[in-house]
Amino acid sequence: MTKKPVKYFVVDAFTESAFKGNPAAVCLLEEEREESWMQSLATEFNLSETCYLTRIADSDRSDISSIEPSNDRFHLRWFTPTTEVELCGHATLASAHVLFSCGLVKSNIIEFFTLSGVLTAKKVPGINESGAPDDGIFVELDFPADTVAEFNGADISQISAALNGAHIIDVKRTTIGDDLLDPITGSAQCALAPYWAKKLGRCDLSAYAASSRSGVVHVHFDEQSKRILMRGNAVTVMDGSVLI
C-alpha cells in the first residue's frame, strides 16, 4: 500500500533571520515509520539533524506519565545523516516552532517523549538579540544538565597542537556525544551553562555562536533541579512533502 506523503519543514533555529542559526528538517508523521526509512530520509536531507514527530493520541496515553494531562504530547526522534542521536537542542526548538507557528497544538506547553526522557517546550515572551522584549514567538526548552569532568591531561598537548600551539588553560570533558560541529548547538548548553554559571556566579546567560551562520541562545541554569532552560527563536525557510 502506498504511504501518505509526509509533510516536512526546514527551520533555522536559534536565530531571527533566515539562512542563519542551525537548520533542521522537521517531519510530521501520521504513523510510525521504519527506522531504516527515517535514517535514509535524514541522509537525503543531509542536514545536521532531521527529526520526526508523531502525535500521542488520547487513547495511547494511559501508560505514559505527563507533567500536565492537557498538554499536547509527541514522540520525537532525531537523526543525523549517519545515525540516531539521543538529544538535540536546535531540532527540538525547530519542532516546537513548527507546532506552535502552524497552530497544531492547543496549549502553550508541548511534551516530547524522547530517548532522553520527557522534554518540554513552552511558548514564552520573546527576547531579541539586543536583550529587549519583542512580540515574536520564542520557545523555552527544558533540558537536563550535563556533568562536566576534568579532561585527561595527557591529551591537552594534542589539542594545543591542533590549535597551532595555543596555550591551554583549562579543558573539561562532558558526556555529550561527538556530533557538536554545528553552527550553534543547543545540547552543548547542557554542559556549558553549569560550567559558566559556576565560573561567573550567575544563572542567566546568553550564548552567541560566532560561526559563519551565527546564532543566539538565552540560557537559565537551575542548580537545584539540575535543569537547563534554553530560549530561542526560529524561522521556517521551506516546507514540502516527502512522497516516498
C-alpha positions as CSV (number, residue, x, y, z in Angstrom):
1,M,0.0,0.0,0.0
2,T,1.3,3.4,-0.9
3,K,2.3,5.6,2.0
4,K,0.7,9.0,2.5
5,P,3.1,11.9,1.7
6,V,4.9,13.2,4.8
7,K,4.8,16.9,5.5
8,Y,8.1,18.4,6.3
9,F,9.6,21.8,7.2
10,V,13.1,23.1,7.2
11,V,13.7,25.5,10.1
12,D,16.6,27.7,11.1
13,A,16.9,27.5,14.9
14,F,18.4,29.9,17.4
15,T,18.1,32.9,15.0
16,E,15.7,35.6,14.0
17,S,17.0,35.6,10.4
18,A,16.6,33.1,7.5
19,F,19.8,31.3,6.5
20,K,21.4,31.9,9.9
21,G,21.4,29.7,13.0
22,N,21.2,25.9,12.8
23,P,18.9,24.3,10.2
24,A,16.9,21.2,10.9
25,A,14.3,19.2,9.0
26,V,11.0,18.6,10.9
27,C,8.9,15.7,9.6
28,L,5.3,15.2,10.8
29,L,4.3,11.6,10.8
30,E,0.8,10.3,11.0
31,E,2.1,6.9,11.9
32,E,5.4,5.4,13.0
33,R,7.7,4.6,10.1
34,E,10.6,2.1,9.8
35,E,13.9,3.2,11.4
36,S,15.7,2.5,8.1
37,W,13.3,4.8,6.3
38,M,13.9,7.6,8.8
39,Q,17.7,7.2,8.6
40,S,17.5,7.2,4.7
41,L,15.5,10.3,4.7
42,A,17.9,12.0,7.1
43,T,20.7,11.1,4.8
44,E,18.7,12.5,1.9
45,F,18.1,15.9,3.7
46,N,21.8,15.9,4.6
47,L,21.3,18.5,7.4
48,S,22.9,18.2,10.8
49,E,19.6,16.9,12.2
50,T,16.3,15.6,10.8
51,C,13.6,14.9,13.4
52,Y,10.4,13.0,13.4
53,L,7.2,13.9,15.3
54,T,4.4,11.5,16.0
55,R,1.4,12.8,18.0
56,I,0.4,10.7,21.0
57,A,-3.3,10.3,20.8
58,D,-5.6,10.4,23.9
59,S,-6.2,6.7,23.5
60,D,-2.5,6.0,23.7
61,R,-1.8,8.0,26.9
62,S,-2.9,5.5,29.6
63,D,0.6,4.2,30.1
64,I,2.5,7.5,29.6
65,S,3.0,9.8,32.6
66,S,2.6,13.5,31.8
67,I,3.5,16.8,33.5
68,E,0.0,18.0,32.7
69,P,-2.7,15.9,31.1
70,S,-3.9,18.8,29.0
71,N,-0.6,19.3,27.3
72,D,0.0,18.2,23.7
73,R,2.4,15.2,23.5
74,F,4.5,13.8,20.8
75,H,7.1,11.1,20.3
76,L,10.3,12.8,19.0
77,R,13.4,11.2,17.4
78,W,16.5,12.9,16.0
79,F,18.7,11.6,13.2
80,T,21.9,12.9,11.7
81,P,22.8,11.9,8.1
82,T,24.5,8.8,9.6
83,T,22.9,7.8,12.9
84,E,20.2,8.4,15.5
85,V,21.1,10.6,18.5
86,E,19.7,10.8,22.0
87,L,19.5,14.5,22.4
88,C,19.4,17.6,20.1
89,G,18.6,21.1,21.2
90,H,18.2,23.0,17.9
91,A,16.0,20.3,16.3
92,T,13.7,20.3,19.4
93,L,13.4,24.1,19.1
94,A,12.6,23.7,15.4
95,S,10.0,21.1,16.2
96,A,8.3,23.2,18.8
97,H,8.4,26.2,16.4
98,V,6.6,24.3,13.7
99,L,3.9,23.0,16.1
100,F,3.3,26.5,17.6
101,S,3.5,28.5,14.4
102,C,1.3,26.2,12.4
103,G,-1.4,26.0,15.1
104,L,-1.0,22.2,15.5
105,V,-1.2,22.3,19.3
106,K,-3.9,23.6,21.7
107,S,-1.8,24.6,24.7
108,N,1.4,26.7,25.2
109,I,3.3,23.7,26.5
110,I,4.4,20.6,24.5
111,E,5.8,17.4,25.9
112,F,8.3,15.5,23.8
113,F,8.9,11.8,24.7
114,T,12.4,11.0,23.6
115,L,15.4,8.8,24.2
116,S,16.5,11.3,26.8
117,G,13.2,11.2,28.7
118,V,10.4,13.8,28.7
119,L,11.5,17.2,27.4
120,T,9.1,20.2,27.5
121,A,8.8,23.2,25.1
122,K,6.9,26.3,26.2
123,K,5.8,29.4,24.2
124,V,7.2,32.4,26.1
125,P,7.5,36.2,25.6
126,G,10.4,36.9,23.1
127,I,13.7,38.5,23.8
128,N,15.6,39.8,20.8
129,E,19.3,39.8,20.3
130,S,19.7,43.1,22.0
131,G,18.1,41.8,25.1
132,A,14.8,43.7,24.8
133,P,11.3,42.1,24.8
134,D,9.7,41.6,21.4
135,D,6.4,40.2,20.0
136,G,7.9,37.2,18.2
137,I,7.2,33.5,19.1
138,F,10.0,32.3,21.4
139,V,10.4,28.8,22.7
140,E,11.8,27.7,26.0
141,L,13.2,24.2,26.2
142,D,13.6,22.3,29.5
143,F,16.7,20.0,29.2
144,P,18.7,18.0,31.7
145,A,22.1,19.5,32.7
146,D,25.1,17.5,31.7
147,T,28.0,16.8,34.1
148,V,31.5,18.3,33.4
149,A,34.6,16.4,34.4
150,E,38.4,17.0,34.3
151,F,40.0,16.2,30.9
152,N,42.9,13.8,30.6
153,G,46.0,16.0,30.9
154,A,47.9,13.7,28.6
155,D,45.7,14.8,25.6
156,I,45.9,18.5,26.2
157,S,49.2,18.8,24.2
158,Q,47.4,17.3,21.2
159,I,44.6,20.0,21.5
160,S,47.3,22.7,21.7
161,A,49.0,21.4,18.6
162,A,45.7,21.3,16.7
163,L,45.2,25.0,17.7
164,N,48.6,26.0,16.3
165,G,50.3,25.9,19.6
166,A,47.8,27.9,21.6
167,H,48.3,28.0,25.3
168,I,45.6,25.8,27.0
169,I,44.5,27.0,30.5
170,D,41.6,24.6,31.2
171,V,39.9,21.8,29.4
172,K,36.8,19.9,30.6
173,R,35.1,16.8,29.3
174,T,31.3,16.1,29.1
175,T,29.2,13.0,28.3
176,I,27.6,14.8,25.3
177,G,28.3,12.9,22.0
178,D,30.8,13.9,19.4
179,D,28.4,15.5,16.9
180,L,29.0,19.1,18.0
181,L,30.2,20.6,14.7
182,D,27.0,22.6,14.2
183,P,26.7,26.4,13.6
184,I,25.1,26.6,17.1
185,T,24.4,23.6,19.3
186,G,21.6,23.7,21.8
187,S,22.5,20.5,23.6
188,A,26.0,21.8,24.3
189,Q,24.5,24.4,26.6
190,C,23.6,21.4,28.9
191,A,27.3,21.3,29.8
192,L,28.3,24.9,29.1
193,A,25.6,26.5,31.3
194,P,26.6,24.8,34.6
195,Y,30.3,25.5,33.9
196,W,29.8,29.2,33.2
197,A,27.2,29.7,35.9
198,K,29.7,28.5,38.4
199,K,32.6,30.4,36.9
200,L,30.6,33.7,36.6
201,G,28.4,33.3,39.6
202,R,25.2,33.9,37.7
203,C,22.4,31.6,36.5
204,D,21.2,33.6,33.5
205,L,23.4,33.6,30.4
206,S,23.3,34.5,26.7
207,A,25.5,32.5,24.3
208,Y,26.5,33.7,20.9
209,A,27.8,31.3,18.3
210,A,30.5,33.0,16.3
211,S,30.2,30.6,13.3
212,S,29.6,31.6,9.7
213,R,25.8,31.3,10.3
214,S,25.9,32.6,13.9
215,G,23.1,32.3,16.4
216,V,22.0,33.2,19.9
217,V,20.6,31.1,22.8
218,H,19.4,32.5,26.1
219,V,20.1,30.1,29.0
220,H,19.0,29.7,32.6
221,F,20.6,27.1,34.8
222,D,18.5,25.8,37.7
223,E,21.2,24.5,40.1
224,Q,18.7,22.8,42.4
225,S,16.9,20.8,39.8
226,K,19.9,20.4,37.5
227,R,17.8,21.6,34.5
228,I,18.7,23.9,31.7
229,L,16.1,26.3,30.3
230,M,17.0,27.4,26.8
231,R,15.2,30.2,25.0
232,G,15.5,30.9,21.3
233,N,13.8,32.0,18.1
234,A,13.4,30.1,14.8
235,V,12.5,30.8,11.2
236,T,10.7,28.4,8.8
237,V,12.5,28.7,5.4
238,M,10.8,26.0,3.4
239,D,8.1,23.3,3.5
240,G,7.0,20.5,1.3
241,S,6.1,16.8,1.2
242,V,8.1,13.6,1.1
243,L,6.4,11.4,-1.5
244,I,8.2,8.1,-0.8
